[in-house]
Amino acid sequence: MQLEVVLQHCCLLGEGPVWDAKRKVICWVDILRGEIHEYSSQSKSHNTIAINQMIGAAAICADGNFAVALRNGLSFVNRESGEVTMIADPESDIPGNRFNDGKCDPAGRFWAGTMSHTDEPEKGSLYVLDTDLSITKKITNVSISNGLAWSLDEQTFYYIDTPTYTVVAYNYDKRTGEISNKRLVITIPKEDGSPDGMTMDNQGMLWIAHWDGWQITRWNPNTGEKLFHFPMPVARVTSCTFGGDDLRDLYITSARIGLTEAQLTEQPLAGSLFVIKNIGYTGLESFEFGRTEPGI
């Protein structure tokens, strides 16, 4: 496994990588600068869409545009013009919160969670934007809403609230989007760093990025066992996803916000987008917002 820097650009708070299989580009966000980034490894082109407010996550829509979780609510972003169309802000009465990580589920719904700007505990919630644009609150008393994933059989939802140092699982009903029967499946040792973003491979194993942990790890959610770790040259590893033509490349985002000058000297690549090509495992295609299938 060899780690590469994808391009010479550093985000303040890089997050939410998602592979656009149709366009063969990797997309990710810089939360604090309010930007969506797109990079094509084929054409070597890097495009930035300025949103002009904090953006926690961007998901690909079936029509090619983005569904996004912004500081001020859930919106669509036109990929060509950058125009933002507001859908709704379920926390308009909580100005101290912002949206953080988000991802689409197997039925094409967009799930995104909130957190306090000042990291106050249990101030956030997890919401789901359905394909009819209705919004439902799913989980309350969340501190830092982060990683999301769905099992291969699409019957289990995995979720990370970062300060808990755990991954929890819920029964998931693809037809309705309902979740139930919360249980603990993975406990992260605190010395490993805080669990942040998360993705799943085609063997049903979870890959977790570790904030202030200098690593990516792979876990078996059925046993709670850590299978291996991959060391990173930066401390604030934020998320990861599989990409490339055959989904065998692992893309990894990172952050440089909050690091001292001495720390930045030690880790000059902080904030970079990284890739491990042909990592030896295969990922799953990202679900798109609005996608529909027979029977759901």
C-alpha positions in Angstrom: 0.0 0.0 0.0 1.4 3.3 -1.1 -0.1 6.7 0.0 -0.1 9.5 -2.6 -1.1 13.1 -2.4 -3.9 13.6 -5.0 -3.2 17.3 -5.7 -1.4 20.3 -4.3 -4.3 21.8 -2.4 -4.8 21.9 1.3 -8.3 22.4 2.9 -8.8 23.9 6.3 -11.3 21.2 7.1 -11.5 18.7 4.3 -14.3 16.2 4.7 -17.0 14.0 3.1 -15.3 12.4 0.1 -17.7 10.8 -2.4 -16.8 9.1 -5.7 -18.9 10.2 -8.7 -18.9 7.0 -10.8 -20.6 8.6 -13.8 -18.1 11.4 -14.2 -15.2 9.5 -12.7 -14.3 12.3 -10.3 -13.7 12.4 -6.6 -15.7 15.1 -4.8 -15.1 16.4 -1.2 -15.8 19.6 0.8 -13.9 22.1 2.8 -16.3 22.8 5.6 -14.9 26.0 6.9 -14.2 27.6 3.5 -17.6 26.6 2.2 -16.3 24.9 -0.9 -17.1 21.7 -2.9 -14.1 20.3 -4.7 -14.0 18.0 -7.7 -10.9 16.3 -9.1 -10.5 14.1 -12.2 -7.5 11.8 -12.1 -7.9 11.3 -15.9 -7.8 15.0 -17.0 -5.9 16.2 -13.9 -8.5 19.0 -13.6 -9.5 20.5 -10.2 -12.8 22.4 -9.9 -14.0 24.4 -6.9 -17.6 25.4 -6.3 -17.8 28.3 -3.7 -20.9 28.0 -1.6 -20.1 31.0 0.7 -21.3 29.3 3.9 -20.1 26.3 5.9 -20.9 23.0 4.2 -20.8 19.8 6.1 -21.4 17.3 3.3 -22.3 17.0 -0.4 -24.0 14.0 -2.0 -24.5 13.3 -5.7 -28.0 13.6 -7.0 -29.4 11.3 -9.7 -29.6 14.3 -12.0 -25.8 15.0 -11.5 -26.2 18.0 -9.1 -25.5 18.0 -5.4 -27.7 17.6 -2.3 -25.8 19.5 0.5 -25.9 20.0 4.2 -25.0 23.6 4.9 -24.7 25.7 8.0 -28.2 27.1 7.3 -30.0 23.8 6.3 -30.4 21.3 3.5 -30.1 22.5 -0.1 -29.4 21.6 -3.7 -26.4 23.0 -5.5 -26.4 23.3 -9.3 -23.1 21.7 -10.4 -22.7 24.0 -13.4 -23.7 27.4 -12.0 -23.1 26.9 -8.3 -26.6 28.2 -7.6 -27.9 27.2 -4.2 -31.6 26.3 -3.8 -32.7 26.0 -0.2 -34.9 23.1 0.7 -35.4 23.6 4.5 -33.6 24.3 7.7 -34.9 22.0 10.4 -32.8 23.8 13.0 -33.6 27.4 12.1 -34.4 27.9 15.8 -30.9 26.7 16.9 -28.5 29.3 15.5 -25.6 27.8 17.5 -25.7 24.6 15.4 -24.4 23.6 12.0 -24.7 20.6 9.8 -21.8 18.2 9.6 -21.4 14.8 7.9 -24.0 13.4 5.6 -24.6 10.5 3.1 -27.3 9.0 1.0 -28.9 5.7 1.9 -29.8 2.7 -0.4 -33.2 4.2 -1.1 -31.8 7.6 -2.2 -32.6 9.6 0.9 -30.0 12.1 2.2 -29.0 11.7 5.9 -27.1 14.5 7.6 -26.4 15.4 11.2 -25.8 18.6 13.2 -23.5 19.7 15.9 -22.8 22.8 18.1 -20.4 25.3 16.7 -18.7 25.3 20.1 -18.8 21.5 20.6 -21.4 21.7 23.3 -22.4 18.1 24.0 -25.7 16.5 22.9 -26.9 19.7 21.1 -27.2 18.0 17.6 -29.5 15.6 15.9 -29.5 13.3 12.8 -32.0 14.1 10.1 -33.1 12.5 6.8 -34.2 14.3 3.7 -36.6 12.0 1.8 -36.9 12.0 -2.0 -40.2 13.9 -1.6 -38.2 16.7 0.2 -39.8 16.0 3.6 -37.4 16.1 6.5 -37.5 13.8 9.6 -35.5 13.8 12.8 -34.0 10.3 13.4 -31.6 10.6 16.4 -31.4 13.3 19.1 -28.9 14.3 21.8 -26.0 14.0 19.3 -22.7 15.7 20.1 -20.7 15.6 16.8 -22.7 13.7 14.1 -20.2 11.9 11.9 -19.7 8.6 10.0 -22.7 6.8 8.4 -22.8 3.5 6.5 -25.3 0.8 5.6 -24.7 -3.0 5.6 -24.4 -5.1 2.4 -27.9 -6.6 3.0 -29.3 -3.0 3.5 -30.8 -4.0 6.8 -28.4 -2.3 9.2 -27.4 1.3 9.6 -24.1 2.2 11.3 -23.5 5.6 12.9 -20.7 7.5 14.7 -21.2 10.3 17.3 -17.5 11.1 17.6 -17.1 11.9 21.4 -18.7 8.5 22.3 -15.7 6.7 20.7 -18.2 4.1 19.4 -19.9 2.8 16.3 -23.6 2.0 17.0 -25.9 -0.1 14.7 -29.7 0.2 14.2 -32.1 -2.1 12.3 -32.8 -0.2 9.1 -36.0 -0.5 7.0 -35.1 0.5 3.4 -38.7 1.0 2.4 -39.6 3.5 5.1 -36.2 4.7 6.3 -37.1 3.8 9.9 -34.3 2.8 12.3 -34.7 0.9 15.6 -32.9 -1.4 18.1 -29.8 0.7 18.8 -26.8 -1.4 19.9 -23.1 -0.9 20.3 -20.9 -2.8 17.8 -17.5 -1.1 18.0 -15.6 0.6 20.8 -12.6 2.8 19.7 -9.7 3.0 22.2 -9.1 6.7 23.0 -5.4 6.4 22.2 -6.5 5.6 18.6 -7.9 9.1 18.1 -11.5 10.1 17.7 -13.6 8.2 15.2 -14.7 10.6 12.4 -15.9 9.7 8.8 -16.6 6.1 7.8 -17.2 3.9 4.7 -17.8 0.3 4.0 -16.1 -2.2 1.6 -17.7 -5.0 -0.4 -16.9 -7.5 2.4 -19.1 -5.6 4.9 -16.2 -4.2 6.9 -16.1 -0.6 8.1 -13.2 1.8 7.4 -12.9 4.6 9.9 -10.9 7.9 9.8 -9.4 9.0 13.2 -9.2 12.7 14.1 -6.0 13.3 16.0 -5.2 9.6 15.5 -2.8 9.7 12.5 -4.6 6.7 10.9 -7.3 4.9 9.0 -8.6 1.6 10.5 -10.6 -1.3 9.2 -13.1 -3.1 11.6 -15.5 -6.0 11.6 -18.8 -4.7 12.8 -20.1 -8.2 13.5 -17.3 -9.0 16.1 -16.1 -5.5 17.0 -12.6 -6.5 16.0 -10.0 -4.1 14.6 -8.6 -5.8 11.5 -5.7 -3.4 10.8 -4.6 0.2 10.7 -2.9 2.3 8.1 -0.7 5.1 9.5 -1.1 8.6 8.0 1.4 11.5 7.8 -1.3 13.9 9.3 -3.0 13.8 12.6 -6.5 15.1 11.7 -7.8 12.4 9.4 -11.4 13.1 8.7 -13.0 10.6 6.3 -12.5 8.1 3.5 -14.3 6.5 0.5 -13.5 4.1 -2.3 -13.2 5.3 -5.8 -11.5 4.7 -9.2 -12.8 2.7 -12.1 -13.1 -0.5 -10.1 -13.5 1.1 -6.6 -10.1 -0.2 -5.5 -8.6 3.1 -4.6 -9.2 4.6 -1.1 -9.5 8.4 -1.0 -8.8 10.1 2.4 -9.5 13.6 3.5 -7.8 15.5 6.3 -7.7 18.9 8.1 -5.2 21.5 9.3 -7.6 23.7 11.3 -6.4 24.2 14.9 -2.9 23.0 14.4 0.0 25.2 15.7 2.8 26.4 13.5 5.0 23.7 15.0 2.5 21.0 14.3 2.1 22.3 10.7 5.9 22.1 10.3 5.7 18.5 11.4 2.8 17.6 9.1 2.9 20.0 6.1 0.5 17.8 4.2 -2.3 18.4 6.7 -5.5 19.3 4.9 -4.5 17.3 1.8 -6.6 14.8 -0.1 -4.8 11.5 -0.3 -5.3 8.2 -2.2 -4.1 4.7 -1.7 -4.4 3.1 -5.2 -5.2 -0.6 -5.5 -5.4 -0.9 -1.7 -6.3 -4.6 -1.9 -10.0 -4.1 -1.1 -13.0 -3.0 -3.1 -15.6 -0.5 -2.1 -19.2 0.1 -3.0 -20.7 2.6 -5.3 -22.1 5.7 -3.5 -25.8 5.9 -3.3 -27.3 8.9 -5.1 -30.1 11.2 -3.9 -33.4 10.6 -5.5 -32.5 7.2 -7.0 -35.5 4.9 -7.0 -35.7 1.2 -7.5 -38.6 -1.3 -8.0 -40.2 -2.3 -4.8 -39.2 0.6 -2.6 
